Amino acid sequence: MTKRERVLKAVHHEETDFVPYSISFTKQAYEKTKNYLKDEEFFEKIGNHIVSLEYAPFEEIKPEHFRDEFGVVWNRTGVDKDIGVIDNHLIPEPDVDIYRFPEPREAEIRKVIESYLTDQQDAAVFFGIGFSMFERAWSLCGMENLLIYMKIEPSFVHSLMDRICEYNLKIIDIACQYDIDGVHFGDDWGQQHGLIMGPLCWHEFICPRIEKMYKRVKSKGLIVSQHSCGDISELFPTLVDIGLDIYQTFQPEIYDLYAIKEKLGDKLCFWGGISTQRLLPFESPEVVASTTRKTIDLMGAGGGYIAAPTHSIPGDVPPENIVAMINAMAPEKIF
């Protein structure tokens, strides 16, 4: 059975010879693990079952300051070296016409996809669209501003979300011309308890646009995967109804694994489940390994699970714990 076949069977709630897995790293965690293992090629040996292709260009305009394709400048001089914090707001007033949206760079998007597919391994291939709706909106006008505008300037928010959706649909149409397995959307909606914007605003401003994007992907016969940190449990019925196949990330500090497997195990495939908040940073390698195996046994029963850390592994995780988790996921010890 290939890695791709395991992922597809998991999505369709079929058991496999072992549960597929996918592990990603922040820069700090990657360097720590590489140095610990004394192996420059350790990542290629992990055996990840999913490859995420994404066109997200950043131009370094001065040391540790990066401008994205929308013109947003991300300051990475602080602790966060992977994303950073925003230095500028390109839509400082509730008027969408003061900002000119970019056009997707089609040739460069195609190059990202084609350069991988020419040397494709047997993994499942998802094209990723990060900052796909809510996050893109607040990156342009500011988080606090956006939440206020949802209440006092709803017409502006609708217009802004429509423009973002139109941009994403163009990218989806390009990506879905290729032999990929699905599209993975990134957009954080949750806090540790409940939604950032609340359910009413999510249903009014976000849901109609992601439904359009999901439908465009499903019309090509492909998988829809959604990343959102935090507690979005109140959205699951709607997400299932509008076509979501995979939910990632899946935090055990937030969700009762037994209850959610019982309730939604035949409706959603869950991707994540290995805690980067409590387990990986603070427990022993032995506890990490045993907890990883228990989670896989529970969530993998009957399919519907892709084992993974709940986010890209952060820099505070000891490399010994990373290795313990990897070896617990793999059918045979790797390191």
C-alpha positions in Angstrom: 0.0 0.0 0.0 1.4 3.4 -0.9 1.4 6.5 1.3 -1.2 8.1 -1.0 -3.5 5.1 -0.8 -3.3 5.2 3.0 -4.3 8.8 3.1 -7.2 8.3 0.6 -8.5 5.3 2.6 -8.3 7.3 5.8 -10.3 10.1 4.3 -12.9 7.6 3.2 -13.0 6.0 6.7 -11.3 2.7 5.7 -8.7 1.0 7.9 -5.1 0.6 6.5 -2.1 -1.5 7.4 -1.0 1.4 9.6 -2.3 4.9 10.2 -0.9 7.6 7.8 1.0 10.4 9.4 2.5 13.8 8.5 4.9 15.9 10.6 5.9 19.5 10.0 8.5 21.7 11.8 9.1 25.3 12.6 12.6 26.5 11.7 13.8 26.2 15.3 12.5 22.7 15.8 13.9 21.6 12.4 17.4 22.8 13.3 17.4 21.3 16.8 16.3 17.9 15.5 18.8 18.0 12.7 21.6 18.8 15.1 20.4 16.2 17.6 20.4 13.4 15.0 23.5 14.7 13.3 21.7 14.1 10.0 21.2 16.8 7.3 18.7 14.5 5.6 16.6 13.4 8.6 13.4 15.0 7.3 13.4 12.9 4.1 13.6 9.8 6.2 10.5 10.5 8.3 8.1 9.0 5.8 5.5 11.7 5.7 2.3 10.7 3.9 1.2 14.2 2.8 3.1 16.8 0.7 1.7 20.3 1.0 2.5 22.5 -2.0 2.0 26.2 -1.5 2.9 29.4 -3.3 3.5 32.0 -0.6 6.3 34.2 -1.7 8.0 36.5 0.8 10.5 39.2 -0.3 13.0 40.3 2.4 12.9 44.1 2.2 15.3 44.6 5.2 16.8 42.2 7.7 14.1 39.9 9.2 11.2 41.9 7.5 9.4 40.1 4.8 6.7 41.4 2.4 4.1 38.9 1.1 2.3 39.0 -2.3 -0.4 41.2 -0.8 2.1 43.8 0.3 1.8 43.0 4.0 5.1 43.3 5.9 5.9 40.6 8.5 8.4 41.5 11.2 10.3 38.4 12.3 12.8 40.1 14.6 11.0 38.7 17.7 10.4 35.2 18.9 8.4 34.1 15.9 10.8 33.5 13.1 8.3 31.6 10.9 5.5 34.1 10.5 6.2 37.2 12.5 3.9 40.1 13.3 2.5 42.7 10.9 4.2 46.1 10.6 1.7 47.8 8.4 -2.1 47.9 7.7 -2.8 48.3 4.0 -6.6 49.0 4.5 -6.5 51.4 7.5 -10.1 52.5 6.9 -13.3 50.5 6.1 -13.1 51.2 2.3 -12.0 48.3 0.2 -11.4 50.5 -2.8 -8.4 52.1 -1.3 -6.5 48.9 -1.8 -5.7 47.2 -5.1 -5.8 43.4 -4.8 -3.0 41.5 -6.6 -3.6 39.0 -9.3 -2.4 35.5 -8.7 1.0 34.9 -10.2 -0.1 32.0 -12.4 3.2 31.1 -13.9 4.9 30.9 -10.5 2.0 28.8 -9.0 2.3 26.4 -11.9 6.0 26.2 -11.4 5.6 25.2 -7.7 3.2 22.4 -8.6 5.0 21.1 -11.7 8.4 21.1 -10.1 7.1 18.7 -7.5 4.9 16.5 -9.8 7.8 15.8 -12.1 9.6 14.0 -9.3 6.5 12.8 -7.4 6.9 10.3 -4.7 4.0 8.1 -3.5 2.6 10.6 -1.0 -0.8 12.4 -1.2 -0.4 15.9 -2.6 -2.4 18.8 -1.4 -2.2 22.4 -2.6 -2.3 24.8 0.3 -3.9 28.2 0.5 -2.9 29.8 3.7 -4.5 32.9 5.2 -7.5 31.9 3.1 -10.2 34.2 4.4 -10.4 35.6 8.0 -6.7 35.7 8.4 -6.2 37.4 5.1 -8.8 40.0 6.0 -7.2 40.9 9.3 -3.7 40.9 7.9 -4.9 43.7 5.6 -6.9 45.8 8.0 -5.9 44.6 11.5 -7.5 42.0 13.8 -9.3 44.5 16.2 -10.4 46.6 13.3 -11.9 43.7 11.4 -13.9 42.4 14.5 -15.3 46.0 15.0 -16.1 46.3 11.3 -18.1 43.1 11.5 -20.5 45.0 13.8 -20.4 48.5 12.5 -19.3 48.2 8.9 -20.7 44.9 7.7 -21.0 46.0 4.0 -17.2 46.7 4.0 -16.5 43.3 5.5 -18.7 41.5 2.9 -16.9 43.4 0.1 -13.4 42.5 1.6 -14.3 38.8 2.0 -15.7 38.7 -1.6 -12.4 40.1 -3.0 -10.4 37.5 -1.0 -12.7 34.7 -2.2 -12.3 35.8 -5.8 -8.6 35.7 -5.5 -8.6 32.3 -3.9 -11.0 30.8 -6.5 -8.5 31.8 -9.3 -5.8 29.9 -7.5 -8.0 26.9 -6.9 -8.8 26.8 -10.6 -5.1 26.7 -11.5 -4.2 24.1 -8.9 -7.0 21.8 -9.7 -5.8 21.4 -13.3 -3.1 19.2 -12.0 -3.0 15.6 -10.6 -3.3 16.5 -7.0 -5.4 15.0 -4.3 -6.9 18.0 -2.6 -6.7 21.6 -1.4 -5.8 22.5 2.1 -7.1 25.8 3.4 -5.5 27.5 6.4 -7.5 30.0 8.4 -7.6 30.2 12.2 -11.1 30.8 13.6 -10.8 29.4 17.2 -9.5 30.4 20.6 -8.8 27.9 23.4 -12.5 28.2 24.2 -14.8 29.2 21.3 -14.5 31.3 18.2 -12.6 34.5 17.8 -15.4 36.2 15.9 -18.3 34.3 17.4 -20.7 32.0 15.5 -23.0 34.7 14.1 -20.2 36.6 12.4 -18.6 33.4 11.2 -21.8 32.3 9.5 -22.5 35.7 8.1 -19.0 36.7 6.7 -16.9 33.5 6.4 -19.1 30.6 5.8 -20.6 31.7 2.4 -17.2 32.3 1.0 -15.5 29.1 2.2 -18.6 27.2 0.9 -17.9 28.6 -2.6 -14.2 27.5 -2.3 -15.1 24.1 -1.0 -17.6 23.6 -3.9 -15.0 24.6 -6.5 -12.6 21.9 -5.1 -15.3 19.3 -4.8 -16.5 19.9 -8.4 -13.1 18.6 -9.5 -13.5 15.5 -7.4 -10.8 16.5 -4.9 -10.5 16.5 -1.1 -11.2 19.5 1.0 -9.0 20.0 4.1 -9.3 22.8 6.6 -6.8 24.0 9.2 -8.0 26.0 12.1 -6.4 26.2 15.5 -8.6 26.5 18.6 -12.1 25.3 19.5 -14.3 25.3 16.4 -16.6 22.4 17.6 -19.8 24.4 17.1 -18.9 24.7 13.4 -18.5 21.0 12.6 -22.1 20.3 11.5 -22.0 23.2 9.0 -18.5 22.3 7.8 -19.6 18.7 7.2 -22.7 20.0 5.3 -20.7 22.3 3.0 -18.2 19.6 2.0 -15.3 19.4 4.5 -13.4 16.1 4.4 -10.4 16.7 6.7 -10.2 18.9 9.8 -6.7 19.9 10.9 -5.5 20.8 13.5 -7.0 18.7 16.3 -6.0 19.7 19.8 -6.5 17.2 22.6 -6.5 20.0 25.1 -9.7 21.3 23.5 -11.5 18.2 22.2 -12.5 15.0 24.0 -11.0 12.5 21.6 -13.3 9.6 22.6 -16.5 11.8 22.3 -15.5 13.3 19.0 -14.5 10.0 17.5 -17.9 8.6 18.5 -19.9 11.6 17.2 -18.0 12.6 14.0 -15.6 9.7 13.3 -17.6 8.6 10.2 -18.1 12.2 9.0 -14.7 13.9 9.2 -11.2 12.7 8.9 -9.1 14.2 11.7 -5.5 15.3 11.1 -3.5 16.1 14.2 -4.1 15.0 17.8 -0.6 14.9 19.2 -0.3 17.9 21.5 2.3 20.6 20.8 0.9 22.6 23.7 1.4 20.2 26.7 2.6 16.7 25.6 5.5 17.3 23.3 7.2 20.2 25.2 6.8 18.9 28.7 6.5 15.2 29.0 9.2 12.5 28.8 10.0 10.6 25.6 8.4 7.5 27.1 5.1 9.4 27.8 5.2 11.0 24.3 5.6 7.6 22.7 2.9 5.9 24.7 0.4 8.8 24.3 1.1 8.9 20.5 0.4 5.2 20.2 -2.8 5.4 22.3 -4.1 8.3 20.2 -3.4 6.4 17.0 -5.2 3.3 18.3 -8.2 5.4 19.3 -8.6 7.8 16.4 -7.4 5.4 13.7 -10.0 2.7 14.4 -12.1 2.4 11.3 -10.0 5.0 9.4 -10.7 8.7 9.5 -7.4 9.7 11.1 -4.0 11.2 9.9 -1.6 11.2 12.8 0.3 14.5 13.3 1.4 17.1 15.9 -1.3 19.6 16.4 0.8 22.2 14.6 4.2 22.6 13.1 6.5 21.5 16.0 7.5 24.6 17.9 11.1 25.4 19.0 10.5 24.5 22.7 10.0 20.8 22.1 13.1 18.7 23.0 14.4 16.8 20.1 14.3 13.5 22.1 10.5 13.9 22.2 10.3 14.6 18.5 12.2 11.4 17.8 10.0 9.5 20.2 6.9 10.7 18.5 8.2 9.9 15.0 9.2 6.4 16.0 5.8 5.8 17.6 4.0 6.8 14.4 6.2 4.8 12.0 5.6 1.1 11.5 9.3 0.5 12.2 11.8 2.5 14.2 13.4 5.2 12.0 15.9 6.9 14.3 
